[in-house]
Amino acid sequence: MSMADTLFIQMCQDILDNGTSTEGEKVRPRWEDGSLAYTIKKFGVVNRYDLSKEFPAITLRRTAIRSCIDEILWIWQKKSNNVHDLNSRIWDSWANEDGSIGKAYGYQLGVKHEYKEGWMDQVDRVIYDLKNNPYSRRIMTNIYSHQDLHEMNLYPCAYSMTFNVTKDKEDGKLALNGVLNQRSQDVLTANNWNVCQYAVLIHMLAQVCDMKAGELLHVIADAHIYDRHIPIIEELLQRPAYAAPDFYINPEVKDFYAFTVDDFRLENYQAGPKVEHIPVAV
């Protein structure tokens, strides 16, 4: 069993056993039939993944790695807020007739500001500091921009990354670590999706900045399982788990903006079947 499976099982079981129900309370999300979408939730879930030891794709069910990488490139590389630049339909429910999700996600990362080398956006600033000031304690992004929230079709869920560089005591190589802060997470639909995305992001940034991938710390303020997801989660937790897959990233790519989905793959990925027809609350 992979460490990602272990953490996922422990997290889900803890939410089911010890979480707080929102049933009967005032909640925003609704199911497609218009009924209120209640959850069982836990506050302050923290999971730590050592990317130097394994890639954190769960094996209880297969994570669609190409689609989740496509989305992280859409946000961090294309800095787009238009679903026409995305090769999946996962954002369609929050897009307007022109395909825009408003001033959210990629839009915020692309907003330019003045820094040491002139005007740059948040992603370019991260890359600049990792290359020039790797021990800085100020290398971070934040897309929860209060002045623009009213123009976002969905408030950012994963809203902040803080990067921190350490040195490996054995080989002396710099290791890139990251803290992903998330205000809210639908555990069934998004947990391992987000974990894999930001693990890939750390691998990408580490490679272009001549470092190796270190740890990903995932902090979730509100980790929840929707009421209609509980039977699916309970079935998922009874499945067999397997060893973690091997992660391939094209070693020839040294420019962050040159990566494509084809530069990544999971090898020796044994996993359970995809969970079909998961209801999504909006």
KEKE-3310 file (N, C-alpha, C; in steps of 0.2 Angstrom, whole numbers, plus 5000, padded with zeros to 4 digits):
npx = (5004:5003:5010:5001:4989:4987:4986:4975:4965:4965:4962:4949:4942:4943:4935:4923:4921:4923:4919:4909:4892:4883:4870:4854:4858:4862:4867:4877:4880:4871:4863:4860:4846:4841:4841:4847:4865:4872:4886:4899:4911:4928:4939:4954:4963:4979:4990:5005:5017:5030:5039:5051:5052:5040:5028:5012:5000:4985:4980:4968:4958:4959:4968:4966:4978:4983:4973:4972:4985:4984:4975:4982:4992:4985:4981:4993:5003:4997:4990:4976:4959:4949:4938:4939:4952:4956:4957:4946:4930:4928:4926:4915:4903:4905:4907:4904:4894:4904:4914:4922:4928:4928:4937:4947:4958:4969:4969:4972:4985:4992:4992:5001:5015:5026:5043:5059:5066:5059:5042:5032:5023:5015:5019:5031:5038:5040:5048:5059:5064:5067:5078:5087:5086:5085:5084:5075:5061:5050:5043:5030:5013:4997:4980:4968:4960:4953:4948:4943:4934:4921:4920:4923:4918:4918:4924:4942:4947:4959:4971:4983:5001:5015:5033:5047:5065:5076:5092:5098:5106:5114:5118:5119:5111:5099:5083:5066:5052:5034:5020:5003:4989:4972:4956:4944:4938:4931:4932:4930:4929:4940:4952:4964:4966:4970:4981:4990:4991:4998:5010:5016:5018:5028:5038:5040:5044:5055:5064:5066:5073:5085:5084:5079:5064:5055:5046:5028:5016:5000:4987:4971:4957:4943:4939:4929:4915:4903:4885:4879:4890:4895:4891:4899:4912:4913:4913:4925:4935:4936:4942:4956:4973:4988:5006:5014:5015:5027:5035:5037:5045:5050:5066:5073:5067:5069:5063:5050:5039:5039:5034:5023:5008:5012:5025:5025:5021:5014:5021:5020:5008:4996:4980:4963:4947:4940:4928:4912:4900:4899:4890:4890:4891:4885)
npy = (4994:5011:5026:5037:5031:5026:5038:5044:5034:5035:5048:5049:5040:5045:5057:5052:5045:5054:5067:5082:5085:5094:5094:5100:5113:5130:5130:5133:5125:5115:5101:5094:5092:5102:5101:5103:5102:5093:5090:5079:5085:5089:5099:5107:5098:5090:5084:5075:5073:5064:5068:5063:5050:5044:5045:5053:5047:5039:5022:5015:5019:5024:5038:5051:5056:5063:5073:5080:5086:5093:5103:5109:5115:5123:5133:5137:5138:5142:5152:5155:5159:5154:5141:5136:5135:5123:5106:5098:5095:5100:5112:5118:5120:5132:5142:5156:5161:5164:5156:5160:5160:5170:5182:5173:5160:5155:5168:5177:5172:5177:5191:5206:5213:5225:5221:5215:5213:5221:5221:5208:5192:5182:5168:5169:5177:5168:5158:5166:5170:5157:5153:5164:5168:5157:5153:5162:5166:5171:5166:5163:5161:5168:5167:5172:5184:5198:5209:5206:5195:5196:5196:5183:5167:5156:5155:5153:5137:5129:5140:5145:5144:5140:5141:5132:5130:5117:5109:5094:5083:5073:5072:5086:5093:5105:5105:5106:5111:5112:5121:5118:5127:5125:5131:5124:5107:5095:5079:5067:5069:5078:5077:5068:5072:5085:5084:5076:5086:5096:5090:5087:5100:5104:5096:5100:5114:5112:5105:5114:5124:5118:5109:5096:5087:5089:5089:5089:5098:5097:5107:5108:5117:5115:5099:5089:5077:5074:5071:5062:5056:5047:5033:5029:5032:5023:5011:5013:5013:5000:4993:4984:4990:4996:4996:5012:5021:5024:5039:5049:5062:5073:5074:5083:5095:5112:5124:5131:5135:5127:5114:5101:5091:5079:5077:5070:5056:5042:5027:5009:5009:5002:5001:5003:5002:5016:5028:5029:5041:5051:5061:5079:5093:5110)
npz = (5000:4996:5003:5001:4999:5012:5020:5014:5017:5031:5033:5028:5035:5048:5046:5044:5056:5066:5062:5059:5056:5044:5042:5041:5044:5038:5022:5007:4995:4982:4976:4959:4958:4965:4979:4996:4999:5010:5022:5030:5040:5044:5053:5049:5043:5040:5029:5025:5012:5006:4992:4987:4990:4985:4972:4975:4971:4973:4975:4977:4968:4951:4947:4936:4928:4917:4915:4927:4927:4915:4920:4930:4923:4915:4925:4931:4921:4908:4914:4913:4913:4906:4900:4888:4885:4891:4892:4897:4904:4917:4923:4918:4924:4931:4922:4911:4896:4888:4891:4902:4919:4927:4937:4942:4949:4937:4931:4942:4945:4934:4935:4934:4944:4951:4953:4958:4946:4937:4930:4934:4935:4948:4947:4939:4948:4959:4952:4949:4962:4967:4960:4962:4976:4985:4998:5004:5014:5009:4998:4989:4983:4981:4978:4983:4981:4988:4983:4971:4972:4970:4957:4953:4948:4956:4972:4975:4980:4983:4987:4990:4989:4997:4996:5001:5003:5007:5011:5006:5017:5014:5000:4997:4989:4984:4990:4985:4994:4997:5003:5002:5004:5007:5007:5007:5004:4994:4997:4991:4977:4974:4982:4980:4967:4968:4976:4968:4957:4963:4968:4956:4951:4960:4957:4944:4945:4954:4945:4934:4942:4946:4957:4968:4971:4986:5000:5001:5009:5014:5018:5024:5027:5029:5027:5019:5017:5006:5009:4999:4995:5004:5004:4993:4997:5008:5001:4993:5003:5006:4996:4988:4990:4982:4978:4976:4961:4948:4944:4930:4923:4910:4908:4900:4899:4903:4905:4912:4905:4895:4897:4893:4893:4889:4894:4905:4915:4923:4928:4930:4936:4946:4949:4957:4949:4940:4948:4944:4939:4949:4959:4959:4969:4967)
capx = (5000:5007:5008:4996:4983:4987:4984:4968:4961:4965:4958:4942:4939:4942:4930:4917:4920:4923:4917:4903:4887:4880:4863:4849:4861:4862:4873:4877:4879:4865:4863:4857:4839:4840:4841:4854:4870:4876:4892:4902:4917:4933:4943:4961:4967:4985:4994:5012:5019:5038:5040:5057:5051:5035:5023:5007:4994:4982:4979:4961:4955:4964:4968:4967:4984:4984:4968:4974:4991:4981:4972:4987:4996:4980:4981:5000:5007:4994:4987:4970:4952:4944:4938:4941:4960:4956:4955:4941:4924:4927:4925:4910:4897:4906:4909:4899:4893:4910:4919:4926:4926:4929:4944:4949:4963:4974:4969:4976:4992:4994:4992:5008:5016:5033:5047:5066:5068:5053:5035:5031:5017:5016:5023:5038:5042:5042:5054:5065:5067:5070:5084:5091:5085:5082:5083:5070:5055:5044:5042:5023:5008:4990:4975:4962:4961:4947:4945:4941:4930:4914:4920:4924:4912:4919:4930:4947:4948:4966:4972:4990:5007:5021:5038:5053:5070:5081:5097:5099:5112:5118:5121:5120:5107:5093:5076:5060:5046:5029:5014:4997:4983:4966:4950:4938:4939:4927:4937:4930:4931:4946:4958:4970:4967:4974:4988:4994:4993:5004:5016:5018:5020:5034:5043:5042:5048:5062:5068:5069:5077:5090:5083:5075:5057:5056:5039:5022:5012:4993:4983:4964:4954:4937:4939:4922:4912:4896:4880:4878:4896:4896:4892:4905:4918:4914:4915:4932:4939:4936:4946:4963:4978:4994:5012:5014:5017:5033:5033:5041:5045:5055:5072:5076:5063:5072:5059:5044:5033:5039:5031:5016:5005:5016:5031:5024:5017:5014:5023:5018:5002:4991:4975:4956:4943:4937:4922:4908:4894:4899:4886:4894:4887:4887)
capy = (5000:5017:5031:5041:5027:5026:5044:5045:5030:5037:5054:5048:5036:5050:5061:5048:5043:5060:5073:5086:5085:5101:5093:5105:5120:5134:5129:5136:5120:5111:5095:5096:5092:5108:5100:5106:5097:5093:5086:5078:5089:5090:5106:5107:5091:5091:5078:5076:5068:5064:5066:5060:5043:5041:5050:5052:5045:5034:5016:5013:5020:5027:5046:5053:5060:5068:5078:5084:5090:5098:5108:5113:5119:5129:5138:5140:5140:5147:5157:5156:5158:5152:5134:5134:5133:5117:5100:5094:5099:5100:5119:5120:5123:5139:5146:5159:5159:5165:5151:5163:5158:5177:5184:5167:5155:5157:5176:5180:5171:5181:5198:5208:5218:5227:5217:5217:5213:5224:5219:5201:5189:5178:5162:5171:5179:5161:5155:5171:5169:5150:5153:5169:5169:5150:5152:5167:5164:5175:5163:5161:5164:5169:5169:5174:5192:5200:5215:5203:5190:5197:5194:5176:5162:5151:5157:5148:5132:5129:5147:5148:5139:5143:5136:5133:5126:5114:5106:5087:5082:5067:5074:5093:5096:5109:5101:5111:5109:5117:5120:5119:5129:5125:5133:5119:5102:5089:5074:5061:5072:5082:5076:5065:5076:5091:5081:5075:5092:5101:5086:5088:5107:5105:5092:5105:5120:5109:5103:5120:5128:5114:5106:5090:5088:5087:5087:5093:5098:5099:5109:5109:5120:5111:5093:5086:5071:5075:5066:5057:5052:5043:5026:5028:5032:5017:5006:5014:5011:4992:4990:4983:4995:4993:5000:5018:5021:5028:5046:5051:5069:5073:5078:5088:5102:5116:5130:5130:5136:5122:5108:5099:5085:5073:5077:5067:5050:5037:5020:5004:5011:4997:5004:5000:5005:5023:5028:5032:5045:5054:5068:5085:5099:5116)
capz = (5000:4996:5009:4999:5001:5019:5022:5012:5021:5038:5033:5026:5041:5053:5044:5045:5063:5071:5059:5061:5051:5043:5040:5044:5044:5032:5018:5000:4989:4981:4971:4953:4959:4969:4986:4999:4999:5017:5022:5036:5039:5049:5053:5050:5041:5037:5026:5022:5007:5004:4985:4986:4991:4980:4969:4979:4967:4977:4970:4978:4962:4947:4947:4929:4929:4912:4915:4932:4925:4911:4924:4934:4917:4913:4930:4933:4915:4904:4918:4910:4917:4901:4899:4881:4885:4895:4888:4900:4906:4924:4925:4914:4928:4933:4916:4908:4889:4884:4894:4907:4926:4930:4939:4947:4947:4932:4930:4948:4945:4929:4936:4935:4949:4951:4958:4957:4939:4933:4931:4933:4939:4954:4945:4937:4954:4962:4948:4950:4969:4968:4956:4965:4983:4987:5006:5006:5017:5006:4991:4990:4979:4984:4973:4986:4981:4991:4979:4965:4974:4967:4950:4952:4948:4961:4976:4975:4985:4984:4986:4992:4989:5000:4994:5006:5001:5011:5008:5008:5021:5011:4994:4997:4984:4987:4989:4985:4997:4997:5008:4999:5008:5004:5012:5007:4999:4993:4998:4986:4970:4973:4986:4977:4961:4970:4979:4962:4954:4967:4968:4949:4951:4964:4952:4938:4948:4956:4939:4931:4946:4947:4963:4968:4974:4993:5003:5000:5015:5012:5024:5022:5033:5029:5023:5019:5012:5005:5011:4994:4993:5010:5002:4988:5001:5012:4996:4991:5008:5007:4991:4989:4988:4979:4978:4973:4954:4947:4941:4925:4921:4905:4911:4895:4899:4908:4905:4915:4901:4889:4898:4890:4897:4886:4897:4912:4915:4929:4926:4934:4940:4947:4953:4956:4943:4941:4951:4939:4940:4956:4959:4961:4972:4965)
cpx = (5004:5005:5002:4989:4982:4984:4977:4963:4960:4961:4951:4938:4938:4936:4923:4915:4919:4921:4911:4899:4885:4873:4859:4852:4860:4868:4872:4876:4873:4867:4859:4849:4837:4840:4848:4859:4874:4882:4894:4909:4922:4937:4950:4965:4973:4988:5000:5014:5026:5038:5046:5057:5046:5031:5016:5000:4991:4980:4972:4957:4960:4963:4970:4972:4985:4979:4970:4980:4989:4978:4977:4991:4991:4980:4988:5004:5003:4991:4980:4964:4947:4944:4939:4948:4961:4953:4950:4935:4923:4925:4919:4904:4898:4908:4903:4898:4899:4916:4923:4923:4927:4936:4947:4955:4969:4975:4973:4983:4996:4995:4999:5009:5024:5037:5054:5068:5063:5047:5035:5025:5019:5021:5030:5042:5044:5048:5060:5068:5070:5077:5089:5091:5082:5080:5078:5064:5049:5042:5035:5019:5001:4985:4968:4962:4954:4943:4942:4936:4923:4914:4923:4918:4912:4925:4935:4947:4955:4969:4979:4995:5012:5027:5044:5058:5074:5086:5098:5106:5117:5122:5122:5116:5101:5087:5071:5054:5040:5023:5008:4991:4977:4960:4945:4940:4934:4931:4936:4932:4937:4952:4964:4971:4972:4981:4993:4996:4999:5010:5019:5021:5027:5039:5045:5046:5055:5067:5071:5073:5083:5090:5080:5069:5058:5049:5034:5018:5005:4989:4976:4960:4947:4937:4932:4920:4905:4891:4879:4884:4898:4897:4898:4911:4919:4916:4922:4936:4940:4940:4953:4967:4984:5000:5011:5017:5024:5032:5039:5040:5051:5061:5075:5073:5066:5068:5052:5038:5034:5036:5024:5014:5009:5022:5031:5020:5018:5016:5021:5013:4996:4986:4968:4953:4941:4930:4917:4902:4894:4895:4890:4889:4890:4884)
cpy = (5006:5022:5035:5037:5027:5032:5046:5041:5033:5044:5053:5044:5041:5055:5058:5046:5049:5067:5076:5086:5092:5100:5097:5112:5124:5133:5131:5130:5117:5106:5098:5096:5098:5107:5102:5100:5097:5089:5084:5081:5088:5096:5104:5100:5093:5084:5079:5071:5069:5063:5063:5052:5040:5046:5048:5051:5039:5028:5013:5014:5024:5035:5047:5058:5065:5074:5083:5088:5095:5104:5112:5117:5125:5134:5141:5142:5144:5153:5160:5155:5157:5144:5132:5133:5127:5111:5095:5098:5100:5107:5122:5123:5130:5144:5150:5157:5160:5160:5154:5161:5165:5178:5179:5163:5158:5165:5179:5178:5175:5189:5201:5213:5220:5223:5219:5217:5216:5221:5211:5198:5185:5172:5164:5174:5173:5159:5160:5170:5162:5150:5158:5170:5162:5150:5158:5163:5167:5172:5160:5164:5164:5171:5171:5181:5195:5205:5212:5197:5190:5196:5187:5171:5157:5154:5152:5144:5131:5136:5149:5142:5143:5138:5138:5128:5124:5111:5099:5086:5077:5070:5082:5096:5099:5105:5107:5108:5114:5115:5122:5121:5129:5126:5128:5113:5096:5083:5069:5064:5075:5081:5074:5069:5082:5089:5080:5081:5095:5097:5087:5095:5108:5101:5097:5110:5117:5108:5109:5125:5124:5112:5099:5091:5085:5085:5092:5092:5101:5101:5111:5111:5116:5105:5090:5081:5073:5069:5060:5054:5047:5035:5024:5028:5026:5011:5006:5012:5003:4989:4989:4989:4992:4998:5007:5017:5025:5034:5047:5058:5070:5077:5083:5095:5106:5123:5128:5130:5131:5116:5107:5093:5079:5072:5073:5060:5046:5030:5015:5006:5006:5000:5001:5004:5012:5023:5032:5036:5048:5061:5073:5091:5105:5122)
cpz = (5000:5002:5007:5000:5008:5022:5020:5016:5028:5038:5032:5032:5047:5052:5046:5052:5068:5068:5061:5055:5050:5041:5044:5045:5038:5028:5011:4995:4988:4976:4965:4953:4963:4977:4989:5000:5006:5017:5030:5036:5045:5048:5053:5049:5038:5035:5023:5018:5005:4997:4983:4987:4986:4978:4972:4976:4971:4972:4972:4972:4958:4946:4939:4929:4923:4913:4921:4931:4920:4914:4927:4929:4915:4918:4930:4927:4910:4907:4915:4915:4912:4900:4892:4880:4889:4891:4892:4902:4913:4927:4922:4918:4931:4928:4913:4900:4885:4886:4900:4914:4930:4932:4944:4944:4943:4931:4936:4947:4939:4930:4938:4941:4948:4956:4956:4950:4934:4935:4929:4937:4945:4952:4943:4943:4958:4959:4949:4957:4970:4965:4960:4972:4986:4994:5008:5009:5015:4999:4991:4984:4983:4979:4976:4987:4982:4986:4973:4966:4970:4960:4948:4953:4953:4965:4976:4981:4987:4982:4987:4992:4992:4999:4999:5004:5007:5008:5011:5012:5018:5005:4993:4992:4987:4985:4990:4989:4996:5001:5004:5004:5004:5009:5013:5002:4999:4992:4992:4979:4969:4977:4983:4970:4963:4973:4973:4958:4957:4968:4961:4949:4955:4960:4947:4940:4950:4950:4935:4935:4949:4955:4962:4972:4981:4996:5001:5006:5013:5018:5021:5028:5034:5024:5024:5015:5012:5007:5006:4992:4999:5007:4997:4992:5005:5007:4995:4997:5009:5001:4992:4987:4986:4980:4974:4966:4954:4943:4936:4923:4916:4907:4906:4896:4905:4909:4907:4910:4895:4890:4895:4894:4895:4890:4904:4911:4921:4926:4932:4939:4940:4952:4952:4951:4945:4944:4946:4942:4947:4955:4962:4963:4969:4969)
residu = (MET:SER:MET:ALA:ASP:THR:LEU:PHE:ILE:GLN:MET:CYS:GLN:ASP:ILE:LEU:ASP:ASN:GLY:THR:SER:THR:GLU:GLY:GLU:LYS:VAL:ARG:PRO:ARG:TRP:GLU:ASP:GLY:SER:LEU:ALA:TYR:THR:ILE:LYS:LYS:PHE:GLY:VAL:VAL:ASN:ARG:TYR:ASP:LEU:SER:LYS:GLU:PHE:PRO:ALA:ILE:THR:LEU:ARG:ARG:THR:ALA:ILE:ARG:SER:CYS:ILE:ASP:GLU:ILE:LEU:TRP:ILE:TRP:GLN:LYS:LYS:SER:ASN:ASN:VAL:HIS:ASP:LEU:ASN:SER:ARG:ILE:TRP:ASP:SER:TRP:ALA:ASN:GLU:ASP:GLY:SER:ILE:GLY:LYS:ALA:TYR:GLY:TYR:GLN:LEU:GLY:VAL:LYS:HIS:GLU:TYR:LYS:GLU:GLY:TRP:MET:ASP:GLN:VAL:ASP:ARG:VAL:ILE:TYR:ASP:LEU:LYS:ASN:ASN:PRO:TYR:SER:ARG:ARG:ILE:MET:THR:ASN:ILE:TYR:SER:HIS:GLN:ASP:LEU:HIS:GLU:MET:ASN:LEU:TYR:PRO:CYS:ALA:TYR:SER:MET:THR:PHE:ASN:VAL:THR:LYS:ASP:LYS:GLU:ASP:GLY:LYS:LEU:ALA:LEU:ASN:GLY:VAL:LEU:ASN:GLN:ARG:SER:GLN:ASP:VAL:LEU:THR:ALA:ASN:ASN:TRP:ASN:VAL:CYS:GLN:TYR:ALA:VAL:LEU:ILE:HIS:MET:LEU:ALA:GLN:VAL:CYS:ASP:MET:LYS:ALA:GLY:GLU:LEU:LEU:HIS:VAL:ILE:ALA:ASP:ALA:HIS:ILE:TYR:ASP:ARG:HIS:ILE:PRO:ILE:ILE:GLU:GLU:LEU:LEU:GLN:ARG:PRO:ALA:TYR:ALA:ALA:PRO:ASP:PHE:TYR:ILE:ASN:PRO:GLU:VAL:LYS:ASP:PHE:TYR:ALA:PHE:THR:VAL:ASP:ASP:PHE:ARG:LEU:GLU:ASN:TYR:GLN:ALA:GLY:PRO:LYS:VAL:GLU:HIS:ILE:PRO:VAL:ALA:VAL)
# end
